[in-house]
């Protein structure tokens, strides 16, 4: 019975992660092509933070039965360090909407895996982490696959349309590169902060991140789109597609956190590989995506690098002592909470 339950959670999580990874990108693209006037992207980013915070609070209540008490008793004064990754995530989420607007979904899915490379590099720089040489080979393969995929599409024969394609692709490519960099530095910095407070519940961190993220996202709304929002409203041109994309994106991070808590990195990487395949196949009828040989080769290289990077048999060298990861009593955060 226990083996059957474990298998159910493993394969159920794999399916859920695959659908979330592929579904979020497809919904974002679909929301951009809904016709009529577009919604204000900065407001969608802000609403995603609201949904994320409420979802984390709900999960905390379901698990503990006293979510409000825990949140009120949390160290909000000491949580200011989370404002740094929250600000970076706000920038990242805005870049995400731009990238999916100008890039086709399969290309975006493959190129965005560059965040693994940036995360590894920032882990070495900020955390002093050491990686097995096989993981470095996997990162090199990942870079090769990304380079293969980032070919400029030639979808038009007219000169003006070709120029527009190139400009749009360049904007999308720049956005996805910035997104990958933001993901790497924010994720590593957040890990550094959380390792210093290992006794704090994961959902409390998510509520704090969402709170700070909402503040930065609302500031972006004011700076970028205050005139448009004042004239036509905060929720202008929202449709069910917009809300579906917001919900899918907000719940995705919580789903990953839940899966990683109970399973392993292999499931996450395999789900990402499956999501690339699913999004590619669905993009053909939905958006008219043309599968080229170069894309197929690049996607295969990226998929192999992901599976290679997440190989559970690979043991990284021990990390050097990290002063930032010890508390006032000299206890390592990795040792877990103690009485």
N, C-alpha and C positions, 0 to 999 in steps of 0.2 A: 504493500500500500504506500509506504514511504517513497519507494523508488518511483512508483507511478505518479505520486504527487510532485516529486522533484522534476520528473520529465515534463509534466504538465506545465509547471512554472517556467521551465527552461524554454520549451518550444512556444508556449504562450507569450512569453516575453519577447522572443525572437520575432514572432508575427507582429506583436504590438509595436515594437521598435521599428520594424521594416515599414509598416503602414504609416507610422508617424513621420519617419524621415522622408519617405517618398510623398506622402499626402501633404505635408506642410509646404514643400516646395511647389507641388502641383497646384495647391490651393492659392498660394501667393501669386503664381503666374496667372491662374484663372481669374483672380480678383483684379489683376491689371488689365485683362482683356474683356471685362464685363460689358464694355460699351458705355456710351454716355460720358458724363463728366467724372473724372477720377475722384476718389476719396483722398483726404489729406493724410499722407503717410505718417507724419509725425504724431497725429492723434491715434492712429492704430498702434503705434509703438507704446504710447502711454496706456492705452486700454489693455494691451497685453500684460503690462506690469500689474494693473489692477486685478486681472483674472489670475495671474500667477500668484499674487499675494493672497487672494481669497482661497485659491486652491490649496496652497501650503497651509493656511490656517485651518482649513477643513480637515486636511489629512492629519494635522497635529491633534485636532480635537478627536478624531476617530481613534487615534493611537493612544492618547493619554487621557482623554475625557476632561481636560482642564486647560484648553489652549489659551484662553484669555488670561488666566492666572499666570501661565508660563511666560506669555508675551509681556505682560505687565511687569513681571519680576526679572526680565532679561536685562542685561547690561547694555542699555541703549547709549550711555555716555561713552562706553568703550568700543561701541560698534562703528565709530566714525571711520575706522580703517576700511570698512566695507564700502564706503562712499567712493573710493578709488575704482575698484572693479565695477561698481554700479554705473559710474560715469562712462567707463570704457564700454560696458555692455550696451548702454544707451546709444553710443556712437555706432557700435557694431550692428545693432538692430535696425537703425536707420539705413546703414549701408546694405543690409540684407534686402530691404525693400527695393533699393535702387538696383542691386545686382540682379534680382529676379525679374525686374522690369525690362532690363536690356539684354539679358542672356536667356537662352533656352534652358529648360530645366535640367536635362542631362549634363550639359556643359557646366552649369552652375554646381550641380551635385559633385562632379568630379573635381573641379577647380577648388571648391571650398574645402576639400580634404587637405589642402595646404595648411590648414590650421593645426594639423598633427605635427607638421614640421616646425611651425613657429612655437607650438607648445613645448616641443622637445628642446629647442634652442633656448627658450626663456627658462626652462627648468634647469638647464645646465648653468645659465648665468645667474639666476636669482636664488635657486635652491641648492646649487652645487651638486645636482643629481648626476649620477654616472649611469651610462647605458651599455648594455652588451653590444659587441660589434655587429651582431646580426641585426639588431634594431637600427643601427646606423646604415647598414646595407638596405634595409627596408625603406628608410627615409630617402636614400638616394634613388631607389626605384620609384618611390612616390613622386619625387621631383621630376624624374624622366617622364612618368605618365602624365603629370600635369602639363609639362611642356608639349607633349604630343597632342593633348586635347585643345590647348589654347590657340588653335588656328583660326584666323579671321574668316567667318562664314561669307560666302559669296551667294547670296540669295536673290540678287537682282541683276538684271542685265543693263538697266538704265543707269547712266552715269550718276545722276543725282541720288537715286535710290542706293547705289553702291556706296557713295560717300556717306549717306545717312547710316547705312549698315555698319560701316567701319567706325564712325563716330560713336554710335550707340554701343557697339561691341567694346570699344575702348573704355567708355564710361563704366560698363558692366564689369570689365576686367579689372579696372582700377578699384572699383567698389569691392570686388571679391578678394583682391589682394589686401586691401585695408581691413576687410572683415576678418581674414585669417590672422593678420597681425594682432588685431584687437582681441580676438578669441584666445590667442596664445598668451599674451601678457596678462589679460584679465583673469584667465583661468589659473595661471601659476600664482599670481598675486593673491587671489582668493584662497588658494590652497595653503599658501604661507600663513595667511591670517587664521584660517580654520585650524591649522595644526597647532597654533598657539592656544586654542580654546577647544580642545578635543571633547570636553564634557558638554558642550552646547549642542542641543538637538539640531539635526540637519534642517528641519523645517523652520526652526527659529531663524537660522541663517537665511533661508529663502524668503521669509517674511521681511527681514531687515533689508536684504538686497532689493526686494520688490519696492519697499518703501522709499529707499534712496533712489532707485531707478525711476520711480514715478516722478519724483521731484525733478530729476534731470530731464526726463522726457517732456514734462510740462514746460520746463524752461525752453526746450527746443521748439515746442509748439509756439511759444510766445515770440521767440527770436525769428523763426523761419516763416511762420504762417499765421501770425496774429491777425493780419488784415483780412485774409480769406476766411478765417474762423469767425471773426467778428461779423462779417457780411452774411455768411451763409450757414453758420453754426458748426459746432464741434463734430457732429456726426453726419455731416453732409455727404450724400451719395453712398452711405453705408448700405450694403445689401447682405443677404445671408452668406454670400461668398466671403465678404470682408470679415464678418463675425466668425465664420468657420476657420478662416486663416488665423485670426487672432487667438481663438481658442486652441487650435492645434499647436501653434507655436508656444503659447504660454504653458500648456500642459506637457509639452515635449521634454523640457528640462527636468521637470519633476519625475517624469517617467524614467528618464535616463538615471537620475539619482536613485530611484527606487530599485531599478534593475541592477545597478552597480553595487548596491548595498547587499543584495542577496545572491547575485551571480558573479560573472567575471567579465573581463574586457574582451574575451573572445566572442561572446554573444553580441556585444555592442558592435564590434568591428564586422562580424559576419552579417549583422542586420544592416549596417551601412552598405556593405557590398550588395546585398539583396535589394536594398532601396535604389541603388544606382540602376540595377537591371530593371526593376519595376517602373521607375520613372522614365527610363528610356523607352520601354515598350509602350507605355501609356501616352508619351509625348508624341508619338507618331500619329495616332488618330486624333488626339486632342488639339495639338498645335502644329501639325504638319512637319514635325522634326524629321530631317533626312539623316539617316545613319550612314556615316562614311567609314571607310576602312581605317583611317587615321584615328577617328574617335574610338572605334572598337578596340584598336591596339592600345590606345592610351587608357581606356577604361579597364581593360584586362590587367595592365601593368599596375594601375592604382589599386585594383581589387586584390591582386596578389601581394602588394606591399602592405595592405591593411591586415590581411591574414597572417603575413609573416611577422609584422610588428607586434601583433597580439598573441603570438605563440606562447602558450602557458609553460612550455618546457624550457624557455629561455629565462635564465636567472641573471638579473643585472648585478653588477658589482655593488658592494655595500657603499652607501653614501657617507661622506665625511660628516662629522658632527655639525649640527646647525644650531647656532646660538639663538636664532630667532624662534626656534621650535621648542624651546624649553621654557617652563614657567618659573615663577619666583623661587620655587623650592628645588629647582634644578632637575625637574622631572620632564622626560621627553613626552611630547604630545602623542607620539606613536604608542606609548605605553598604555594609553587609555586612561579614563577617569579612575581615581582611587579615592578611598574614604579618607 
